[in-house]
């Protein structure tokens, strides 16, 4: 039996990577059943999806889309004009591809596809990764046959959707397979070595990078090993390699972040939905510094989900700049029992069978049996 899906998610890796993982899951699980699966993506060629989707092996059909401003102004006219053009393009794609369902994972680029699918009576499926849903998913959910959420308790937010279910956020197999002892062995760490790993996402975070350089240079932490993934946008900022403490390893990109998240005594991160899912599955001891300019401050909501169960420590960008993180880091490095407790509490939020849940929910909508 053949199944056909159109997937859309764009703007940030937090929308695109879950979309790709869902597509991978559908192809793999349907192949295991002996079924075939055709999947194409829609998005902006100039957006991040224009890079990541083809790299993952999927066809991206470019469409027109622009974000609506938070407050009405002249940009709203251009955004409305773009969405109408995007709808015409998606109408043509839907008629030619004839999908069983369309799947949106967030970002304004999803709107043309999901609106046209609803008009043509194609099931609309949405995955919302964050604890505070994005504007596009909130608006489009009224058209949805199914909304899958990364965090629990969002039924009221999506009350107009036909069905809402918490599936968790999809994570890479390497994360699911990671173990503390094996990760430390992979990193060449001895039992008594302390490691602090920090990353601000694929683009980097200046606040985190500045803090790590300061912390590594503190005489009280000279016996602690620091590894920092600076991110692409911060490479120039960190180009001055002079005066880098000997205990700090700085890299633009980390090839095996799951080993570092799992093997580190403390991980310092932003609070994007995918990062949070990985922290939970691994049971990492984390200090989260939510990105202050995330839409509707959704990263703070993500981080607070962990904080409320004792699964992390969280600081705002301003608190880090005000010097409040350094003494907290020193105390946490001295308190192994607290670190272990945070690890166990973080695991309470893990959804390790996310792929299974997503697959079963999608097939419950589009199943052709009988």
N, C-alpha and C positions, 0 to 999 in steps of 0.2 A: 504494500500500500504506500502511496506517495503523499507526503505532507509538504505544504509550502507556507513559508513565513516571511513577512517583511518586518525587519527590526530597525528601530531608530533610537538614538540616544547621542547627545553631542554636547560640545562646549568644554567639558572637563573629563579627565580620565575616570572620575567617580561616576559618570554616566556611561561612558563608552566601555570601560572594562567589564562591568557587569553585563552589558548587552552582549559583548563577545563571549563571555563565559556561558551565558544562557544559550546562545547559538551553538556553542561547542557541545553543551550538554544535550540539546535536542538532537543534534546530528549523531552523537555517540550512542545515546540511549535508543533512538529509533533504529539505528543500524544493528544494534544488539538484538532487536526484535525482528530483524529481517525486513524492515521498512526503509524506504528512501526518504530523503529530506532535502528540499531546496530552500536556501535562505539567501536573501539579499538585504542590504542595508540602504536606508536613505539618510542623507545628511548633507552638510555643507562641505564642498571639496576643499575649501580654504580653512575649515575648522580642524580641530585635533583629530576628529573622526576620519578626515581625509588621509591622515597618516596611519592611524592605528588599525582601522578596519581592513584595508588591503594587506597590511603587514600580517594580520591574523588569518589571511587567506580567503576573505570574503569580498564580494563585489559591492562597491558603494555606488549607488545611483545618486548623482548630485541633485539637490533641490534648492529652492530659494527660501530663505528664512531670515528674519531679523528679530531681535528681542523687543518686547514692548517695554517702554519706560515705566518705572514704578509710579510716577506721577504724569498725568496727561501733559504732553507738550508736542512740538512739531514732529518729534521722532515717532510719535504714535501713528501719524499718517503714513510714514515710510514703512513702519512695521506692518501695518494693516495691508498696504499695497503688496509687500513681500509675501505675507501669508496667503493672500489670494492667488498670487502667482505660484507659490508652493503647492497650494491645493490643486490647481490645474495640473501641475506636474505629477502630483501623487495620484490624481484621478486616472491619468494615463497609465501610470505604473501599475495601479491596482487592476485595471481592466486587462492589461497585458499579462501580468504575472498570476492573477487570480489566486490570492493567498487564502489559506484556511483561517488565518488570524494575523493581526499585526501586533507587535510588541514594542512598547515604549518604555525607556528607562530614565527619562527625564531630560530637561533642557527644552528651550523654545523650538528647537529644530524638529521635535516630535509632533508639534501641533498640526501642521498640514496633513501628515499621514493619518493621525488618529481621527481627525475630524472627517476626512474623506472616507475612511474605513467605516465609521459609524453611519454615515449617510448611505453607503453601499451595503449596509447590514453585514459587514465583516466583523467578527468578534474583536474587540479592543481589549488588550491585556496590558497592564502597567506593572512595572516593578519600581517601588520607591525605596531607595537605599537608606535614607536618613531618618533620624528620629523626629525631625521637623520637616515635613514634606515640602518639596519645592513648589513654586507657584504654578509651573506648567502642569505638573502631575495633579495638583489640587483642582485646577480648573478642568482638566481633561477627564478626571476620574468619573464625572457624572455620565460619561459615555461608555464606561468600562464594564465589560462582562466579568472581569476579574482584576483585583488589585492585590499584588503580592508585596509585602512590606519587609524591610530589613530589621525593624525593631517592633516589639509588641505594643499593643494599646493604641493603635491608630484607627480603630473602627469608626469612631465618631468623626474623625477628620475626613474619612472617605465614606460617609454614611449614604451617599447617593449611588455608590457603586453596587452592582448586583451581588458581588461577593468580595470580602476582604479576608485575607489570610496571611499570617506571619510565616514567611518561609526562611527568613534570615537573608544574609547577603552572601552571594557565591564567592568562594576563595579558591586560590590555586591549590593543586594537589600537593605541591611542595610544602605548603603551609599545613595542610591536614596531616601530613606525614612527619612533620618536624617533632623532634624530641629533645629535651634539655641536654641530656648527657651526650647524645650523638652530635648535637649542634656545637657544643663546646669542644668536642673532639675534632670536628671539622674545622673549627677556628683555631685549633692549636692552643687552647686555654687550659691551664692547670686548675686544679680544684680550688686553690687559694687565690687565684687571680680575680680581680674585680674588673668588670667591663661595663662601661656606659656607652650605649649605642644611640645615636641621634640622627633623625632624618626629618625633613620638612616636606616630603612629597617629591614628585618628579621634578618640580621646578625649584624646590628649595625654599627656605624660610630664613630671612635675615636675622630675625630675633633669636631663633634657635642656634644658628651658626655663630652669632656674636657671643651668645651665652656659653657655648661649648668651648670656644677659644679662651674665654675668661676662666671657666671652671678648670680646664686642663692645666692652666697656668697657676692655679692656686697651690701654694706649698703643701697644704693639708691633703691635697688629692694627687700628689706627685706619684703615688704608687698605684693609682687607678689608670687603667687603659681606656682611652676614649677613641671611638670610631665615629666619624661624622660624614654622612652623605650630604654634600653641599647643595646638590641640585643644579640644573643647567643655568637657571637665571641668576644664580648667585656665584657662578664661576668667576666672573670678572671682579665681583666684590671681594672674593677670597683669593684673588690672584697673587697678592703679596704673601709669599711663602716664608718671609723672614719672621723671626721671632715666634715660630710655631713650637709649642712645648714638645719635648721628645716623646711624651706619652700620648700624643694626639695624631691619629691617622686620618687624614682628610682625603676624601675621594668625591669626584663629581657624581658618580653613580655606583651603586652597590649591586653586584650581579646576583648575590644570594641573600637578600634581606631576611628571608625566613630564618636562616641560621643565626643571624645577628639578633633578630627579635626574640628568638627562643633561647639563645645561649647567653644573652646579656643579663647582667644582674639588674640593670635598669635600662628601659628604652624611653627616650624622650621623643615625642612625635606630635604632629598635628592630630586632628580628630576627624578626618574624612571617614566616610562610611566604610570603605574597603579596609583602611588601616584598622578601624575599630573591630571589624569582623576578624581580621587576622590576629589582632591582639587577643581577642576572646578565644579563638580556636587554639592558639598557641598557649594561652595562659601566661602572657608576658606581664612582667612587672613594669607598668608604664606610668610616665608622667606626661599628661596630655596638655598641649598648649593650643587651644582652638584658634584657627585662622580667624582674625577679627573681622575680616571683610567678606566672609562667606554669606551667601544670600540668606536673609532672615536669621543670620547668626546660627545656622543649623549645626555647625560643628560644636558649639557649646552644648546644644541639646544632646548630641551624640556622646560627648565626653561625660555629661552629667549622668547618663544612663549607667556608666561604669562607677562613677563617684557614689551614686546612691546605694550601690550594693557593696561598697568598699573595695571596688576593683581597680582603682587608679588614684592618682593625685592629679589635680588640675589647677593650672595657673593661667591667667590671662596674659596677653602680650605685655600689658602695662605692668602687671605684677612682676614679670620677669625683668623688665627694664628697671623696675624700682628695687631690684636686689632681693626679692623674697624667695626666689627659687634656690639660690645657692645654699643657704643654710638648711633648707628642707632636703636638698640632695645629699648633703653631708650626713644628716641624721638618718636618712633612709639607707645609705650605704653601710651604716653601722648596725642596722637593725634587720638581720636576716629573717627573723620570725615575721616581721611585718611584710617583708617582701614576699615571703611564701604565702602569707594570708592574702595579699593582693592578687597573687597569681591564681589562687583557688577561687577567689571571688570573681575574677574576670572570666573564668571558665563558665560561670553560671549563665553568661550571656551568649555562649557559643551555640551555634546551630551547625553541627557537623554534617548533618544530612541535608543541607540546603539544596544541593543539586537534585536529590531525590524528590524533595518537596516541590520544587519548582516544576520539575518534569511532570509529576503526577497531577499538579493543579492545571497546568497547561493542557495536558492530554484530557483532563476531565471536561474541558471546554470544547476541544476540537476533535475528540475521538470519533472515528468513523466505523467503529465496531457495530455490526448489526445494521 
